[in-house]
Structure formats: C-alpha cells, structure tokens
Amino acid sequence: MNRLHGLIAAALGVVLAIAAGRADDVVVDEAAGPTAGGGQGMLFGGADLVQMFDSQTFENGPAFQMAVVMGDQAQVVGRPPADNDAQVVRRLEPVRQRLEARIKTVDRIVGLDDKQRKKLEIAAQSDLRRLAATVAEARSKYTGRSLKLDPRNGGFDAEAQKVIQDVQQDARRSREAIGQAAGAGSLLAKVITGTLDEPQTTKYKAVMTGRRDCRWRAAVATVLSELDETLGLTQKQHDALAAALVAAPPSADELAGGGPAQPESAVLLVATRLEAAVGGDAKLAAVLDPRQRAAVAAGLQQAGLWQVGGAGAGVGEFDILID
C-alpha cells in the first residue's frame, strides 16, 4: 500500500470509529440482507469530494469527512452542500482580511488620501473576485460528488486513486492562489506602486525593507540556533552561514508569502534557502564537514533536523513596524 493509500485508510479508520459512536450520524438498516460479495452488515466508506477539496484548500475549511454506508443507505457526516460560489466567498474571508490589512499598513506608513485609498480598495476587491472565480470553478467539479471506497478490494482501485489525485491537484493550485492573493503578483501590489507619490513611495519602501530585514535576521538566527545543537556547528561555521543568508534576503512579499507575517513561514524559507545555498555554493559548502553537508543536502526537514513550531516560536516578536 503506497503513501496515498495509507493516508486515506487512516482517515477512513478514524472517521468510521467516530461514526460508530454517533448513531445520529449513521443510517443503519437493521433488516438489510448480506451485501453483494460480502457478509452480513458489510461496511463501506465513501469520501465526499467537495469536503475533501475544502479541507485541503481553505485554512477555515472543514476537517476531511467520510460517508458511512451500510447496505444501500448512506449519510455524509457533516453539513449538506450549499451554494458553491457562496461557500467559496465565505471561506475566502481570511483573504479579504489580508488585503484589507495590507491597505491599512500602507495607510499607517504614508497616510493615504481618500482618492488613493479608494483605488487600493477597488484593486483589492478585484483581486478577491478573480480569486473567488478561480477557486469556485475548481470546487464546482466536486460539488455533490462522492467516492465509494470498497474494503473488499482494498478500497483504492485505479479510478478512485485518479479522482483523489485530481482533487489534491486542484486543491494545491487553489491553495497556492490563495497564498499569493495579496502578494507581489496581485493587482493591489501593482496599484500601490502606481498610486503613491515619490515621497510616499520612498518612505513605504524603506519601512517595508526594514521590517523584512528584521524578520529575516530573526528567522536566520532561529534556524542557526537550532542547527548549532543538531549539527554541532562551530562559531566559525555559524558566522559563515549567517553572513551568507543575511546578505541575500528575500523580498518582503516572498517572506510573507502573500499572507500575514507568520514566523513559521520565515523559518521554513530560511531552511529552504540554506539547503539551496549549500548545494550551489562550493565555498559555502566547504564551511561544513561531510556529515553536516549530507544532512543539509538531504533536506533539513526530511532529515528530521528542523521542526516548525518548536524553534520557530517567538520570531514574531521581531515583526515590528519601523517608522
């Protein structure tokens, strides 16, 4: 059984266990005869595809849920599907808040006049409408559809796997679009650049660069502090890695990923940059010994040397507004 099989089987097992203790969530036909090809009361599971899509796409989406089937009857654990477009708009509320927060940040830094603020608000609304249309189109493929998983043949035939992979790919693309909604590629970002006058632009860039540098230095220090322990870095190694990372910071938008300034995202970006730098810079790679280079080349997370949420906590205290 491959990794995909294992993940879905685990999810199915958990949901079936929960559902077994909640009679109001399961339709059971006590008089049902033996199911085709199985014994009395053979249990089947079915994945509700739109809920699978939502759980993988939205930060405020529902947990992955299953239908529990006994005989010929089934009931999906969870709420019935609602209007597709309305569901998407509701779940994109965090994006609307991010766009609004970005406008407020610009206003705090440079003091927008009413005309400038209105331009930015219209651009944000346009970004949100386009994003909602894109995600709604992907989500509509799965509304009202479910996928039966039959334990008699392992539950994962080729057709089931193809459908699940389609959901995952659409959810990944939608999640990426959501993550970038307020980033450098957004209409809002372009309108900010074209709306501010020269003094405002100079001040805005200086403040955002200062915020970025502060967050980046804090994230670099956090990652290297962890690696001091796990890889046993010497002070010379620590200083060389720190200097290389600090000298090439990402853009403010890249650091935030188009979303709120999360310490975890900055830390992961540092780890990714470190892997790439050590792999592509012979001089920097030579700073580390063979064991350390092998660990970094294998990927800090995959090698178990970096965990988000532990060492990453606390970076947010450096995310300050510099006036």
N, C-alpha and C positions, 0 to 999 in steps of 0.2 A: 504493500500500500504506500503510495507516494505521499509527499507532504500535504498536498491538497486534500487527498482522501482523509488523512489523519485529522486535519483541522476541522473538516466538515463533520467527520464522525464524532469528534469530541463535542462539537457544538450540538449535534443531534442528541448525543447521550445526555448532556446537561439539561436540554430543554425537555426531553422525554421524562427525565427524572423529576423535574419541577412539575411538569404537567400531570404526572401520576398522582401527585398530592393535591391537585386542584381540580376537583370533579366538575366545577362550573366552567372550566376552560376546555374540557374534552367531551366530545359527543361519543357515547358508547352505546352500541346496540347489543343489549344483553342477549337477544334472541338470534343474533346473526349466526349463520352457519359457518362452516370452515371456509376460509378464503381460498381462491384458486391457487393450487400449488402449495398450500401451507396448512398448518394445523389450526385448531380452534382458537380464535382470538388473535390471529397473526397481526402484529403491529407494523404499521408503515409510517414513515415520516415524509413530510413534504416541505420544501423551502418556499416561502413567499418571496418572490424575486424582487418586488419593489422594496420590501423591508430589508432584504439583503443589500440592495443598492444604497438605500438610505443610511444603513449602519456603517457602510464603508465610505460614504461621501461626505456626510454632514457631521460637524462637531456636536450638533444638537439633535442628531438622528437617533432613532430607537435602537435598542440592542438587537442583534441578529435573532430572529424568531423563526420558529418552525410551526407547521401544521401537524397535528397528531391525528392519525387516521386509524379507525378500527372498522373492519368490514368495508362497507361502501360509503361511510359517512365521515365527514371531516369538519373541523373548525380551526381557523387560524387563531393562535394565541396572540392577542393584541387588538388594536383598533382597526376597524374596517377602512379600506382605502378611501381617501377623499379626493377632491378635485386636484388633478396633477399640478397645474400651474399655481394654485393657491398653496399647496403643500410646499412647493419649491420656494415661493416668495417668503413664506413663514420661516422656513429653515435657513434662509439667507439673511435673516435679521442680524446675525453677528457681522456679516459683510457690510451691511448698511451702517452699522455702528462704527466699523473700522474706517469707512470712507468719511463718515461724519467726524470722527476723531482726528483724521488727518487734516480736514479743513480747519478744525478748531486749533490744531497745533500751528498751522500756518498763520492763523489769525493772532494767536498769542505772540508769535515771534515778530511779525511785521506790522500788525494792525491793518487788516483789510478794510476797504471802504465797502459800502453796500453793493456797488456795481461789481466789484471784484468777487465778493462773497457769493453773489448770485451766479456768476459764471462758474465758480467752482461747484456750487450745489447742482447746477444743471449737468455739468460733466459727471459728477458722482451718480446722479440719477440715471444718466445714460449708461454708465458702466454697469450699474446694478441691473438695468433692463436687459442689456445684452447677455450678461452672465445668467440671469434667470431663464432667458430663452434657450440658451445653450444647454443648461442643466436639465430643464424641463423636457427638451427634446430627447435627451439620453434616457431620462427616467421614464418617459412615456412608453418606451419599448417593453417595460416590465410591469406596468400597472395592470393589476387583475390577473397576472400570471403566477402560477406556482409550479414547482418541480417536485415530482414524487421520487422519493429515494426508497428503493426496494431492497431490504436486507437479504432477500433470498439470493441475489446475485452480487452482493457487496454494496449495492445502492449507488454505484458510481459507474454507469455504463458510459460509452464514448459520448453519447448525446448529452447526458447530464453534465459531464465534465466541460463540454464545449459551451453550454449555456452558462455555467458558473464562471468560466473564464471570460465570457463576453461581459457578464455583469461586473466582474472585477476590473476589466479594462476600461469600461465606460465610467465606473466609479473612480478609478485612478485619474483619468483625464478630467473628470468633473472636479475632483478634489484639487488637482493642480490648478485648474482655472480659478477655483475659489481662493486658493492660497495666494494667487498672483493678482487678485482683483483690485487691490489698492497699491500695487507695486509700480515699478518703473514703466511697464508697458501699458498702464491704464490711461484712459483719456484724462482722468483727473490729474495725473502726474504731468502730462503734456500741457494741460491748461494752466497748471500752477506756474510752470516755466514761462508761458507766454503772457500771463496776466500780471505778474509782479513787475514793478518798475525797477530800474537799475539799483537804486539803494536797497530796496526791499530784497531783490534777488541776492545781492551781496551778503546781506545780513542773514537771510534764510539759509544760504549755502554754508556760511560759517558756523551757524548754530547746529545744523544737521551733521556737518562734518565733525564738530566737537562731540556731539552725542555718540556718533558712530565710533570715533576713536576711543572714547571712554568705555563703551560697551565691549569693543573688540579687545582692548588691553585686558579688561577684567576676564573675558572668556578665555583668552590665551593663558593668563595666569592660573585660571581654574584647571584647564586641561593639563598644563605642565606640572602643576602641583600634584595632580593625580598620577601622572606618569613618573614623577620623582619617586613615588612609592612603588608602583607596579613594575617599572623598568629599571629602577635604580639609577637614575640619571646623576651624573656628576654636575657640579656647579657650572663647569665649562660647557657641558652638553646642554644644560638648561638654558644658559645665556645665549648660546648659538641658535637654538630652536626659537627662543622668544624673539630674538632680533629679526630672524627671517620672517616670522609670522607677522610681527608688528609692522614691519617695513612694507608689507603688501596687504593692507586692509581691504575688505570688500566694500562695495557701495553701501550707502545707508539702506537702500531698498533691498539689496541682496541679503544684508544682515538681518533685516526684519522679515524677509520672505514675503513681503507684500502685506503682512499682517501685523498684529501687535508685537511689541518688542518682548519676546519670550526668552528668558535665559537659556532654556534648553536648545532653542534653535541656534543661538550664537555658539554654544558649546559644540554642537554637532558640526557646525560649519568649520570651526577651528580644527576639529578632529579630521574632517574631510580634507581640509587644506594641508594639514600636516602630512597625511598619507601621500597626497599628490606631490608635495614638495620633496619629501624624502625619496620618493620614487623617481622624480625627474631631475633632481639636482645632485650631481655626483659629489660636489664639495660638501653639501649639507648632509648627504647620506654618510659620508666618511666620518662625520662627527660621532655617529653611533657605532657600537660594536656589532658584529654579525647577528647575535641573538636579538638585539634591540631592533636592528633593521628588519629582520624576519618578522618580528611581531608587528611592526608598523606596516610592512608590506602586506601582511595578511589582513590588515584592516583592524583598527583598534576595537571597534565594536564586536566584529566577528571573532576576534581573538579573546574576547571577554575582558579586555583591559580597560574598557570605558563603558560606564553605565549612566544614562541620563537620569536625572532626578536625585542622584546622590551628591556627587561633587558639583553638579550643575546648580544646586540650590544656592541662593544668595547672590548670584551675579546681578540680579535685578536691582540691588541697592546702588549699582553704578549707573543705572539708566536714568540720568538726570537731565534737566533742561538747563542749558548754559546760556545765559543772557549776556 
